[in-house]
Each structure stands twice: as C-alpha cells, then as structure tokens.
Amino acid sequence: MSIESITERITREAEAYGADQKARAEAAKQTTLDDARRKAEEIKANRKKDAERDCQVLKDRRASVADLESRKMKLAAKQEVIEESFEKAVEKLQALDDNEYQKFVSGLLEEFRDGGGEILVNEKDRDRMASVLSSGFAGTGLVLADESADIKGGFILRRGNISYNASLEKLLDNVKAEATSEIAKLLFEEA
C-alpha cells in the first residue's frame, strides 16, 4: 500500500467523519431550534392566557366598582327623597291652621304640665303659643320665654339647666330613625 493510497483513504475517512459530524451537528441544531420554538410557543400561549385572565379580572373589578358606585348613587338619591319627605312633613305641620297646631303642641306640652318651666318657640309661633299657655296651661308654671329659639316649630322647654327639645325637627329626627326603613319600602318598593 502506497502512501498516496493511505493518505487518500485517511482523507476519505476524515471527510466521511466530518460529513457525519456536520450532519449530527445540523440535527442537534435543528432539535435545539425546534425545542426553542416549541418552548417559545408555550410561553407565548401561557402569556396570552395570563393576559386574558388578567384582562377578565380587571373587567370584573371595574364592573364591580361601577356596580358599587351605581348602588351608592341610588342609595344617595333614595336618602335624598326620604329627607325631602321629612322636610315636607315639617312644612305640613308648620302649615296647620292655628287651631290644629295648638292642639298638636298642647298634646306635646301635656307631659310637662306639672313641672313648669320656660317655653322657647320660634318668632312665628309666639302668638300661637301665648294663647295655648294662657288658656290650657294657666297655673302650671309653664311660661313663654322672652327669647326665641331657632327652630322650625314646636318648642324647647327649659327647666333650670335641663332643656327638653320638642321642636318639629327633633320630633321628626326621633321618628326618622324608626320609620326610614318602612318609608323606603313604601317609596321604593322593588319587584
């Protein structure tokens, strides 16, 4: 065997080995690229799912906040209507004719008949109350105070350091706590 044939054979084997190694490297490269593409697609799909889920969570939260704000606005409107109904009640009591108003106030004063005291009223009710005190409560120690009270109607009874507030505002405030839920049911009956 000659050197040339040996060299030729080694060259062929080396070329075959190089071609084989190159083919294996190409196959490994392709496998790595395929794996990387597959993993990239998985990551992309997962990120898309996460984004869709986050988007839905955000939509749900915003819808919930909007619903809560809507309910708050409705509640505020209902409370305003109820407040207006109590204001109308005060106006109706103020608008009673003198005889009816005097009966109303006399009924309130009846429980204070025995203790005496100064009756404070608003400027408008001074004449109405003077006649009530002079006729139905003479000799009871209940007298009309010289000063006026800043109230819409009714009276404030002062006995020394103690004051009893029987103003229309206070009377309706006392009723309001108990009657608000019933009034709301009547005004805003929902099907």
C-alpha positions in Angstrom: 0.0 0.0 0.0 1.3 3.2 -1.0 1.4 6.4 0.9 -0.9 8.0 -1.6 -3.5 5.4 -1.1 -3.1 5.6 2.6 -3.4 9.4 2.5 -6.4 9.1 0.1 -8.0 6.6 2.4 -7.4 8.8 5.5 -8.7 11.8 3.7 -11.9 9.9 2.6 -12.4 8.7 6.2 -11.8 12.2 7.5 -14.3 13.6 5.0 -16.8 11.0 5.9 -16.3 11.5 9.6 -16.5 15.4 9.1 -19.7 15.0 7.0 -21.2 12.7 9.7 -20.2 15.1 12.4 -21.7 18.0 10.4 -24.9 16.1 9.9 -25.1 15.3 13.6 -24.4 18.9 14.5 -27.1 20.0 12.0 -29.6 17.5 13.5 -28.7 18.7 17.0 -29.0 22.3 15.9 -32.4 21.6 14.4 -33.6 19.7 17.5 -32.5 22.6 19.7 -34.2 25.1 17.4 -37.4 23.0 17.4 -37.3 22.8 21.2 -36.7 26.5 21.5 -39.6 27.3 19.1 -41.9 24.9 21.0 -40.9 26.4 24.3 -41.4 29.9 22.9 -44.9 28.9 21.6 -45.7 27.5 25.1 -44.5 30.7 26.8 -46.4 32.8 24.3 -49.6 30.7 24.8 -49.2 30.9 28.6 -48.7 34.7 28.5 -51.7 35.0 26.3 -53.8 33.0 28.7 -52.4 35.1 31.6 -53.1 38.3 29.8 -56.7 37.2 29.0 -57.2 36.1 32.6 -55.8 39.4 33.9 -57.9 41.3 31.5 -61.0 39.5 32.7 -60.1 40.1 36.3 -59.7 43.8 35.5 -63.0 43.9 33.7 -64.7 42.1 36.6 -63.2 44.5 39.1 -64.2 47.6 37.1 -67.7 46.2 36.7 -67.9 45.6 40.4 -66.7 49.1 41.2 -69.2 50.5 38.7 -71.9 48.5 40.3 -71.0 49.6 43.7 -70.9 53.3 42.6 -74.3 52.8 41.0 -75.7 51.4 44.2 -74.2 54.2 46.2 -75.7 56.8 43.8 -79.1 55.1 44.0 -78.9 55.0 47.8 -77.9 58.6 48.0 -80.9 59.5 45.7 -83.2 57.4 47.9 -81.9 59.1 51.1 -82.4 62.5 49.5 -86.0 61.6 48.6 -86.6 60.3 52.2 -85.0 63.5 53.6 -87.3 65.6 51.4 -90.3 63.7 52.6 -89.4 64.6 56.2 -88.9 68.2 55.2 -92.4 68.1 53.6 -93.8 66.7 56.9 -92.2 69.6 58.8 -93.7 72.0 56.3 -97.2 70.4 56.6 -97.0 70.6 60.4 -96.0 74.3 60.1 -98.9 74.9 57.8 -101.5 73.6 60.1 -104.2 76.1 60.9 -103.9 77.8 64.3 -106.4 75.5 66.0 -104.9 72.3 64.7 -101.4 73.5 65.5 -102.4 74.5 69.0 -103.9 71.0 69.6 -100.8 69.4 68.4 -98.5 71.5 70.7 -100.9 71.1 73.7 -100.6 67.4 73.3 -96.8 67.6 73.4 -96.9 70.0 76.4 -99.3 67.8 78.4 -96.5 65.6 79.8 -94.7 68.7 81.2 -97.8 70.2 82.9 -96.7 69.5 86.4 -93.0 70.6 86.3 -93.3 74.2 85.0 -90.6 75.8 83.0 -89.9 78.3 80.2 -91.1 77.5 76.7 -88.9 78.7 73.9 -90.6 78.9 70.4 -89.7 80.4 67.1 -90.7 84.0 66.4 -93.6 83.0 64.1 -95.2 80.7 66.8 -95.0 83.2 69.7 -98.7 84.4 69.4 -100.0 80.8 68.8 -98.2 79.6 71.9 -99.1 82.5 74.1 -102.8 81.7 73.7 -102.1 77.9 74.3 -100.3 78.7 77.6 -102.8 81.2 78.8 -105.8 79.0 78.1 -104.9 75.4 78.6 -101.9 75.6 80.9 -102.7 78.6 83.2 -101.4 78.0 86.7 -99.0 75.2 85.7 -95.8 77.2 85.9 -95.2 76.9 82.1 -94.4 80.4 80.8 -93.4 81.7 77.4 -89.7 82.7 77.4 -88.7 86.2 76.3 -86.2 84.9 73.8 -86.9 82.9 70.7 -85.5 79.6 69.6 -84.0 78.9 66.2 -86.4 76.0 65.4 -89.0 75.5 62.7 -91.8 74.7 65.0 -92.8 73.0 68.3 -90.9 74.2 71.4 -88.0 73.8 73.7 -88.8 73.5 77.4 -86.1 74.9 79.7 -86.1 73.9 83.4 -83.0 75.3 85.0 -80.0 73.6 83.4 -82.1 71.0 81.7 -83.7 71.5 78.3 -86.3 69.3 76.6 -86.3 69.6 72.8 -89.8 69.1 71.4 -89.0 71.0 68.2 -90.5 69.7 65.0 -87.0 68.9 63.7 -86.2 66.9 66.8 -89.5 65.1 66.8 -89.1 64.1 63.2 -85.5 63.0 63.8 -86.7 60.7 66.5 -89.3 59.2 64.2 -86.9 59.1 61.2 -84.7 56.5 62.9 -87.6 54.2 63.3 -89.5 54.9 60.2 -86.9 55.3 57.5 -86.8 51.6 56.5 -90.6 51.5 56.3 -90.7 54.7 54.3 -88.1 53.3 52.0 -90.2 50.2 51.4 -93.2 52.3 50.6 -91.4 54.7 48.3 -89.1 52.3 46.6 -90.9 49.0 46.5 -88.9 46.8 44.2 -90.4 44.0 42.3 
